[in-house]
């Protein structure tokens, strides 16, 4: 009996040990973690990075009126298409072409208001800026039959017809007609869109195996385009918006992920990726400053170059300087492009300097610019290069030209843009206006 008792306790002891070992394994065995691989060279480049604009009438706008008073005209430019909507029924609206930004509170249009009752004070006035998004990235892990998921900062009301201050708006994007992909093939049921926590979600299922190191491109916008957010930062400083690109396997498990930033700024486009640091500003220069071998005759702001009244057969210059910081290993480029030549509302223009290549333009009639380094050496060309006194070039309305670049990380890269205009005695009188668009792109 004594021997049987010991044997029984030994069996019981072994059973308890095995049970405790199983419980320990179940409770303390580490869970399978999601992969932390990062998609590489990811960036989201916008075709137009101007912010949308939203304001309201400050006083009624009567039938036939060509000038309106609003709370603020910041963000509007000649040639823009403004929308006026009823404050009681936003579906009742009309579009007007801005002919002039008269002041900080007044806009003029090329044609009068046609709505019989006009628009009451407080009615919305807005400018919709839409853009194609081109997302380029490189995979780091091979995945079969998975999906790419893009998360983009979105409006809290993503299907609204008016611009939002909280993010991008779907604006009628169609999954059948408004998406193209390269580097992979989408699978059934195909591309889909959704929303989550104020973000826009785009899902791209793919067929076959996507190998490691695959270059992929997703383009959003063809017939319809995402609507840009409105401006919230101070003038000359970018608003930044987050995006995330994920690669999931066939079981919707996250395999690779990259976060980045895309930014909007007045007449400036900025894209940045992989949790970047990016600072991009346009800064004023006082009149009477020696820039590019000439003394500026006008004082600029971060968003305007007011030449004032031009003297005949005399050179007038004004300047701004561009500042950029970036932690990009692959560097950045800044390009410049005008929307049109300096023009009057009747179509008469001040001719642009030749835009094919920088040349000596001392005393030449026309509108253009020269570059001078302010800090470091980012300028694409210099005003005194090739033994020239004023080495300069005209803006193009067709092709954006690089004005600054760096092949690696940049700290306080700065360059002056010296705007130049000279007219002859036969230049028709009147007010000439245009808009210069700066686009900065950093790749990580």
C-alpha positions in Angstrom: 0.0 0.0 0.0 2.8 2.4 0.7 4.4 1.7 -2.7 1.1 2.3 -4.5 0.5 5.5 -2.7 3.9 6.9 -3.8 3.3 5.8 -7.3 -0.1 7.6 -7.4 1.4 10.8 -6.1 4.2 10.6 -8.6 1.8 10.3 -11.5 -0.3 13.2 -10.1 2.8 15.3 -9.8 3.9 14.7 -13.4 0.3 15.5 -14.6 0.3 18.8 -12.7 3.7 19.7 -14.1 2.6 19.1 -17.7 -0.6 21.1 -17.1 1.2 24.0 -15.7 3.7 23.9 -18.5 0.9 24.0 -21.1 -0.7 27.0 -19.3 2.6 28.8 -19.2 3.1 28.3 -22.9 -0.4 29.5 -23.7 -0.2 32.6 -21.5 3.4 33.7 -22.0 4.3 32.5 -25.5 5.1 35.7 -27.5 2.4 36.6 -30.1 3.3 36.7 -33.8 4.2 40.3 -34.5 3.4 42.3 -37.6 6.3 42.8 -39.9 8.1 46.2 -39.6 9.6 46.3 -43.1 9.3 49.7 -44.8 8.3 50.4 -48.3 11.2 52.4 -49.8 11.4 55.5 -52.0 7.8 56.3 -51.2 6.4 59.7 -52.1 3.1 61.4 -53.0 3.5 64.1 -55.6 0.5 66.4 -56.4 0.0 68.0 -59.8 -1.2 71.2 -58.1 -0.4 71.9 -54.5 -2.2 75.2 -54.1 -4.7 75.1 -51.2 -8.4 75.4 -51.9 -9.9 78.7 -50.6 -13.1 79.2 -48.6 -14.5 82.5 -47.4 -17.9 84.2 -47.1 -19.5 87.4 -48.5 -19.2 90.4 -46.1 -22.3 92.2 -47.4 -24.8 91.3 -50.1 -23.8 90.8 -53.8 -26.5 92.1 -56.0 -27.6 91.0 -59.5 -25.1 92.3 -62.1 -22.4 93.1 -59.6 -18.8 92.5 -60.8 -17.1 93.4 -57.5 -17.8 91.6 -54.2 -16.7 92.1 -50.7 -15.6 89.0 -48.7 -14.1 88.3 -45.3 -10.7 87.6 -46.9 -9.3 87.3 -50.5 -6.2 85.5 -49.4 -5.5 82.6 -51.7 -7.4 84.0 -54.8 -5.5 85.0 -57.9 -6.5 86.5 -61.3 -7.8 83.8 -63.6 -9.2 81.7 -60.7 -12.7 80.3 -61.0 -14.6 81.3 -57.9 -17.9 79.7 -56.8 -20.6 81.7 -55.1 -23.3 79.6 -53.4 -26.6 80.4 -51.6 -26.2 80.4 -47.9 -29.6 78.7 -47.5 -29.2 76.3 -50.5 -25.6 75.5 -51.4 -26.8 73.6 -54.5 -27.8 77.0 -56.0 -24.5 78.5 -57.2 -22.7 80.1 -60.0 -19.0 80.4 -61.1 -17.1 83.5 -61.9 -13.6 84.2 -63.3 -11.6 86.5 -61.0 -10.3 89.4 -63.0 -8.5 91.2 -60.1 -7.8 90.9 -56.4 -8.5 94.5 -55.5 -7.7 94.3 -51.8 -7.6 92.0 -48.9 -11.4 92.0 -48.9 -12.5 92.8 -52.5 -12.6 90.6 -55.7 -13.6 91.7 -59.1 -15.0 89.3 -61.8 -14.9 89.4 -65.6 -18.7 89.2 -65.7 -21.6 90.3 -63.4 -23.6 88.0 -61.1 -26.5 86.4 -63.0 -28.7 85.0 -60.2 -31.8 87.1 -60.0 -31.8 87.7 -56.3 -28.0 87.9 -56.0 -26.4 86.5 -52.9 -26.9 87.5 -49.3 -24.2 88.4 -46.7 -22.6 85.3 -45.3 -23.0 83.3 -48.5 -20.1 80.9 -49.2 -17.4 82.0 -51.7 -14.8 79.4 -52.5 -12.1 78.2 -54.9 -11.8 74.4 -55.6 -8.3 73.3 -56.3 -8.0 69.7 -57.4 -5.0 67.6 -58.1 -3.7 64.3 -59.4 -1.9 62.3 -56.7 1.0 60.2 -58.0 2.2 57.8 -55.4 5.5 56.1 -56.2 7.1 53.4 -53.9 9.4 50.4 -53.9 8.5 47.1 -52.2 10.9 45.5 -49.7 9.2 42.0 -49.2 7.7 39.6 -51.7 4.0 39.1 -51.2 1.5 36.9 -53.1 -2.1 37.9 -53.7 -2.2 40.8 -51.2 -3.1 44.4 -51.4 -1.7 47.9 -51.1 -3.7 50.3 -48.8 -3.2 54.1 -49.0 -4.5 56.1 -46.1 -4.7 59.9 -46.7 -5.7 62.7 -44.4 -9.3 63.5 -45.3 -12.2 65.8 -44.6 -14.5 64.9 -41.7 -17.2 65.1 -44.5 -15.3 63.5 -47.4 -18.1 63.8 -50.0 -18.9 67.5 -49.4 -19.1 69.8 -52.4 -17.1 72.5 -50.7 -13.4 72.6 -49.7 -12.4 71.4 -46.2 -9.9 72.6 -43.7 -9.3 69.2 -42.2 -8.1 67.2 -45.3 -8.6 66.1 -48.9 -12.1 65.5 -50.3 -13.2 62.6 -52.6 -14.9 65.1 -55.0 -16.6 62.3 -57.0 -13.6 60.0 -57.5 -14.6 56.9 -59.4 -12.8 53.6 -58.8 -13.5 52.5 -62.4 -12.2 55.6 -64.3 -10.0 57.7 -62.0 -7.2 55.2 -61.0 -4.2 53.8 -62.9 -1.5 51.6 -61.6 1.9 50.5 -62.8 4.2 47.7 -61.6 1.4 45.5 -60.5 -2.1 44.3 -61.6 -5.3 44.9 -59.6 -7.5 41.9 -58.9 -11.2 41.2 -58.5 -13.2 42.8 -56.8 -10.8 45.6 -57.7 -10.0 49.1 -56.3 -12.2 50.4 -53.5 -12.5 53.5 -51.3 -13.7 54.0 -47.8 -13.2 56.3 -44.8 -11.9 55.8 -41.3 -11.4 58.3 -38.5 -11.4 61.2 -40.8 -9.0 59.6 -43.3 -9.6 58.6 -46.9 -8.8 54.9 -47.5 -7.9 53.5 -51.0 -7.4 49.7 -51.3 -5.7 48.1 -54.3 -5.8 44.3 -54.3 -3.2 42.7 -56.6 -2.8 39.4 -58.4 0.2 37.1 -58.5 3.4 37.7 -56.5 4.9 41.2 -56.0 8.6 40.7 -55.7 10.9 42.5 -53.3 12.3 45.6 -55.0 9.3 46.2 -57.3 8.8 49.8 -58.4 5.1 50.6 -58.2 3.1 53.7 -59.1 -0.5 54.6 -58.2 -2.1 57.6 -59.9 -5.4 59.0 -58.5 -7.2 61.4 -60.8 -8.3 61.3 -64.4 -11.9 62.5 -64.9 -12.4 63.4 -61.3 -9.7 64.6 -58.9 -9.2 64.8 -55.1 -10.0 68.3 -53.8 -7.2 70.0 -51.9 -7.7 71.3 -48.3 -8.0 74.9 -47.5 -5.2 76.9 -45.9 -4.9 77.0 -42.2 -1.2 77.9 -41.6 0.1 81.5 -41.9 0.9 82.9 -45.4 4.2 81.5 -46.8 4.1 78.5 -44.5 3.0 75.0 -45.7 0.1 73.0 -44.3 1.3 69.4 -44.0 -1.0 66.3 -44.4 -0.1 62.8 -43.5 -0.3 59.7 -45.7 0.5 56.0 -45.1 1.1 53.3 -47.7 0.8 49.7 -46.5 1.4 46.3 -48.1 -0.8 43.5 -46.8 -0.7 39.8 -47.5 -3.7 37.6 -48.7 -4.8 37.4 -45.1 -4.9 41.2 -44.6 -1.8 41.0 -42.3 0.5 44.1 -42.5 3.8 43.2 -44.2 5.4 46.5 -45.0 4.4 50.1 -44.2 5.7 53.7 -44.8 4.4 57.0 -43.5 5.0 60.4 -45.1 3.8 63.9 -45.5 2.4 65.9 -48.3 1.9 69.7 -48.0 0.0 72.6 -49.6 1.1 76.2 -49.8 0.1 79.3 -51.8 1.5 78.7 -55.3 3.9 76.1 -53.8 3.7 72.3 -53.9 5.6 70.2 -51.4 5.8 66.4 -51.1 7.7 64.5 -48.5 7.8 60.9 -47.3 8.8 58.4 -44.6 8.1 60.6 -41.5 10.1 63.4 -42.9 11.2 66.8 -41.6 10.6 69.4 -44.3 10.5 73.2 -44.0 9.8 75.3 -47.1 9.1 79.0 -47.0 8.9 82.0 -49.3 10.3 85.2 -47.8 10.0 88.9 -48.6 12.9 91.2 -49.5 12.8 95.0 -49.0 13.2 97.5 -51.8 16.7 99.1 -52.1 18.4 95.7 -51.6 21.2 94.7 -54.0 20.2 91.4 -55.5 21.7 89.8 -58.6 23.8 92.9 -59.3 20.8 95.2 -59.3 19.0 97.2 -56.7 15.4 96.2 -56.0 12.9 98.9 -56.5 9.9 97.3 -54.8 9.3 95.6 -51.4 7.7 92.1 -51.7 5.7 90.0 -49.3 5.7 86.2 -49.0 2.8 85.9 -51.5 3.1 89.0 -53.7 5.5 90.9 -56.0 4.1 94.4 -56.4 6.2 96.1 -59.1 4.1 99.2 -59.0 4.0 101.7 -61.9 6.7 100.8 -64.4 9.0 103.5 -66.0 9.4 103.2 -69.7 12.7 101.8 -71.0 13.9 101.3 -67.5 14.6 98.1 -65.5 12.5 97.3 -62.4 13.4 94.5 -60.1 11.9 92.9 -56.9 13.1 89.8 -55.0 12.1 87.1 -52.7 14.2 84.3 -51.2 13.3 80.7 -50.8 14.3 78.7 -47.7 14.2 74.9 -47.5 15.3 72.3 -44.9 15.0 68.6 -45.5 16.3 65.4 -44.0 16.0 63.6 -47.3 18.8 61.2 -48.2 18.0 61.7 -51.9 17.7 65.5 -51.8 15.0 67.8 -53.3 14.3 70.0 -56.2 12.3 73.2 -56.4 10.7 74.2 -59.7 9.1 77.4 -61.0 6.3 77.9 -63.5 4.0 80.8 -64.4 0.3 80.3 -65.1 0.5 82.9 -67.9 2.6 85.8 -69.1 2.1 89.1 -67.2 -1.3 89.9 -68.8 -4.2 92.4 -68.8 -7.8 91.1 -68.7 -8.1 91.9 -72.5 -5.2 89.5 -73.3 -2.4 92.0 -73.9 0.9 90.9 -72.3 4.3 91.9 -71.3 6.6 89.5 -73.2 8.6 86.8 -71.3 12.3 86.7 -71.6 13.5 83.7 -73.6 12.9 80.6 -71.5 15.0 78.0 -73.4 18.1 78.7 -71.3 19.7 81.5 -69.1 21.2 84.3 -71.2 22.5 87.8 -70.8 19.4 90.0 -70.6 20.7 93.4 -69.5 18.4 96.0 -71.0 16.2 93.4 -72.8 12.5 94.1 -72.8 10.4 91.5 -71.0 9.7 89.7 -67.8 11.9 87.0 -66.2 14.2 86.2 -63.3 17.8 85.7 -62.1 19.1 83.6 -59.2 21.6 84.3 -56.5 22.7 82.0 -53.6 21.8 83.4 -50.2 23.0 80.5 -48.0 24.8 77.3 -49.3 24.8 76.8 -53.1 21.3 75.5 -54.1 20.6 77.8 -57.1 20.3 76.1 -60.5 22.2 78.9 -62.2 23.8 82.2 -61.1 23.1 85.8 -62.4 26.9 86.3 -63.0 27.7 82.9 -64.5 29.5 82.7 -67.9 31.0 86.2 -67.4 27.5 87.7 -67.8 26.2 90.8 -65.9 22.6 89.6 -65.7 22.4 85.9 -66.6 18.6 85.4 -66.5 15.7 83.5 -68.0 11.9 83.9 -68.6 9.3 81.8 -66.8 7.4 79.2 -68.8 3.7 78.5 -68.6 4.2 75.1 -70.1 7.4 73.6 -68.5 8.4 73.9 -64.8 12.2 74.7 -64.6 14.4 73.7 -61.7 15.6 76.8 -59.7 17.0 75.0 -56.6 18.2 71.5 -55.8 20.3 69.4 -53.5 21.3 65.7 -53.8 21.2 65.1 -50.1 19.9 66.4 -46.7 19.7 70.2 -46.6 20.0 72.7 -43.8 18.9 76.3 -44.5 19.4 76.1 -48.2 18.4 79.6 -49.4 18.4 81.3 -52.8 17.2 84.7 -54.0 14.8 84.9 -57.0 15.2 88.3 -58.5 12.2 89.2 -60.6 13.0 91.5 -63.6 10.7 93.5 -65.8 11.4 96.1 -68.5 8.9 97.6 -71.0 9.3 99.8 -74.0 7.5 103.1 -75.0 4.8 101.3 -76.9 3.7 98.9 -74.1 -0.1 99.5 -73.7 -1.1 101.1 -70.4 -3.0 99.1 -67.8 -2.6 96.6 -65.0 -0.8 93.3 -65.7 -0.9 90.3 -63.4 0.0 86.6 -63.3 0.9 83.9 -60.8 4.2 82.1 -60.3 3.9 78.5 -59.0 6.7 77.0 -57.0 6.8 73.2 -56.5 9.2 71.6 -54.1 9.6 67.8 -54.0 11.8 65.8 -51.6 12.3 62.0 -52.0 13.1 59.7 -49.1 
